[in-house]
Amino acid sequence: MYEDFTVTDRWTDESLRIMWKGTVVAIATRHADATDVRFSVNGRPVWIAMPNVAWVEQKRRTGKVITDYLAAQTAGRYLKMAVESGYDNGREMYTMTVDEVLDHAAAVVKEAGGTMQLPTLPVINENIEPEVELGRLPADNQGAVKPVDHMVL
């Protein structure tokens, strides 16, 4: 869905390849109450800052949590909409509001047909599913991880 996709820039008609690269809780890294989701946009780093209070508000409103997979997809959807609408102006960081996080998260879950249908992360090799490359998913405690010579994130 939004972990690895192509979108056309509204102003330049340039095709942009957007790939999820990682998620960082930004409290320690930049002293913010946010979770930062990093993407590569044609090789350029772009961060989407999502306020941590959105996780609390999601649980309060719906009783459900925002998972790591959902957070990455939510930020990717936001970035796609920013590029398509012309809001993307080449900045390195964009900050979502709580309502934007909740709205985009709900839209992602609806598009996917449920949280269990969300694509897996990480994107280690764009041509190989992560469970094939790793031998298992990172959250799967069963089985051993096969040695990997290189990881491209």
C-alpha positions as CSV (number, residue, x, y, z in Angstrom):
1,M,0.0,0.0,0.0
2,Y,2.0,3.0,1.3
3,E,5.3,1.4,2.2
4,D,6.6,1.4,-1.4
5,F,4.7,3.2,-4.1
6,T,5.0,5.7,-6.9
7,V,3.1,9.0,-7.1
8,T,3.2,11.9,-9.6
9,D,4.1,15.3,-8.3
10,R,1.2,17.7,-8.9
11,W,3.4,20.6,-10.0
12,T,6.2,19.0,-11.9
13,D,4.5,15.8,-13.2
14,E,7.7,14.0,-12.0
15,S,7.2,10.4,-11.0
16,L,8.3,10.0,-7.4
17,R,9.3,6.6,-5.9
18,I,8.4,6.6,-2.2
19,M,9.7,3.9,0.1
20,W,9.3,3.5,3.9
21,K,12.7,3.4,5.6
22,G,12.1,3.3,9.3
23,T,10.1,4.5,12.3
24,V,11.7,6.3,15.3
25,V,10.1,7.5,18.5
26,A,11.4,11.0,18.4
27,I,11.3,11.8,22.1
28,A,15.0,11.0,22.5
29,T,16.2,11.9,19.0
30,R,14.8,15.4,18.7
31,H,13.1,15.9,22.1
32,A,9.6,15.8,20.6
33,D,6.5,14.1,21.7
34,A,6.2,12.4,18.3
35,T,6.9,9.3,16.3
36,D,8.8,10.0,13.1
37,V,8.3,7.8,10.1
38,R,11.1,8.1,7.5
39,F,10.6,7.7,3.8
40,S,12.9,7.9,0.8
41,V,11.4,10.1,-2.0
42,N,13.5,9.4,-5.1
43,G,16.4,9.0,-2.7
44,R,15.7,12.2,-0.7
45,P,14.9,11.6,3.0
46,V,11.5,12.8,4.2
47,W,10.2,12.5,7.7
48,I,6.5,12.5,8.7
49,A,6.1,13.4,12.4
50,M,3.1,11.9,14.1
51,P,2.1,13.2,17.5
52,N,2.2,10.4,20.1
53,V,-1.0,11.7,21.7
54,A,-2.7,10.3,18.6
55,W,-2.0,6.8,19.9
56,V,-3.8,7.6,23.1
57,E,-6.7,9.3,21.3
58,Q,-7.1,6.4,19.0
59,K,-7.4,4.0,21.9
60,R,-9.8,6.3,23.7
61,R,-12.1,6.8,20.7
62,T,-12.1,3.3,19.2
63,G,-10.6,0.9,21.8
64,K,-8.1,-0.1,19.1
65,V,-4.3,0.7,18.9
66,I,-2.1,2.1,16.2
67,T,0.4,-0.6,15.4
68,D,3.8,-0.1,13.9
69,Y,2.5,-1.3,10.5
70,L,-0.5,1.0,10.7
71,A,1.7,4.0,11.7
72,A,3.9,3.5,8.6
73,Q,1.0,3.1,6.3
74,T,-0.8,6.1,7.8
75,A,2.3,8.3,7.3
76,G,2.8,7.0,3.8
77,R,-0.8,7.8,2.9
78,Y,-0.4,11.3,4.3
79,L,2.8,11.8,2.2
80,K,1.1,10.5,-0.9
81,M,-1.8,13.0,-0.4
82,A,0.7,15.8,0.2
83,V,2.4,15.1,-3.1
84,E,-0.8,14.7,-5.1
85,S,-2.3,17.9,-3.7
86,G,0.7,20.0,-4.3
87,Y,1.4,20.4,-0.5
88,D,4.8,18.8,-0.8
89,N,7.4,21.5,-1.5
90,G,10.5,19.5,-0.9
91,R,10.7,19.9,2.9
92,E,12.5,17.3,4.9
93,M,9.9,17.1,7.6
94,Y,6.1,17.3,7.7
95,T,4.0,17.3,10.9
96,M,0.6,15.6,11.1
97,T,-2.1,16.7,13.5
98,V,-3.8,14.2,15.8
99,D,-7.0,14.4,13.7
100,E,-4.9,13.8,10.5
101,V,-3.3,10.8,12.0
102,L,-6.7,9.4,13.1
103,D,-8.4,10.1,9.7
104,H,-5.6,8.6,7.7
105,A,-5.3,5.6,9.9
106,A,-9.0,4.9,9.6
107,A,-8.8,5.3,5.8
108,V,-5.8,2.9,5.6
109,V,-7.6,0.3,7.7
110,K,-10.7,0.6,5.5
111,E,-8.6,0.4,2.3
112,A,-6.8,-2.7,3.5
113,G,-9.9,-4.4,4.8
114,G,-8.6,-4.6,8.4
115,T,-5.3,-4.3,10.2
116,M,-4.4,-8.0,9.6
117,Q,-4.3,-7.2,5.9
118,L,-1.7,-4.5,6.2
119,P,1.6,-5.2,4.3
120,T,4.5,-6.4,6.5
121,L,7.5,-4.3,7.3
122,P,10.5,-3.9,7.0
123,V,11.1,-3.5,3.2
124,I,14.5,-5.2,3.1
125,N,14.5,-6.0,-0.6
126,E,11.8,-4.6,-2.8
127,N,11.7,-7.9,-4.8
128,I,11.5,-10.2,-1.8
129,E,9.0,-10.4,1.1
130,P,10.6,-9.7,4.5
131,E,9.7,-13.1,5.9
132,V,11.5,-14.8,2.9
133,E,14.6,-12.6,3.3
134,L,14.7,-12.9,7.1
135,G,13.3,-16.4,7.5
136,R,10.6,-14.9,9.7
137,L,9.0,-11.6,10.5
138,P,10.7,-9.4,13.2
139,A,7.8,-9.8,15.6
140,D,7.7,-13.6,15.1
141,N,9.5,-15.2,18.0
142,Q,9.4,-18.7,16.5
143,G,12.3,-20.0,14.5
144,A,15.8,-18.6,14.0
145,V,16.7,-15.8,11.7
146,K,19.0,-16.8,8.9
147,P,22.1,-14.8,8.5
148,V,21.8,-11.8,6.1
149,D,24.9,-10.4,4.4
150,H,23.3,-7.1,3.8
151,M,20.2,-5.1,4.7
152,V,19.1,-2.1,2.7
153,L,16.6,0.0,4.6
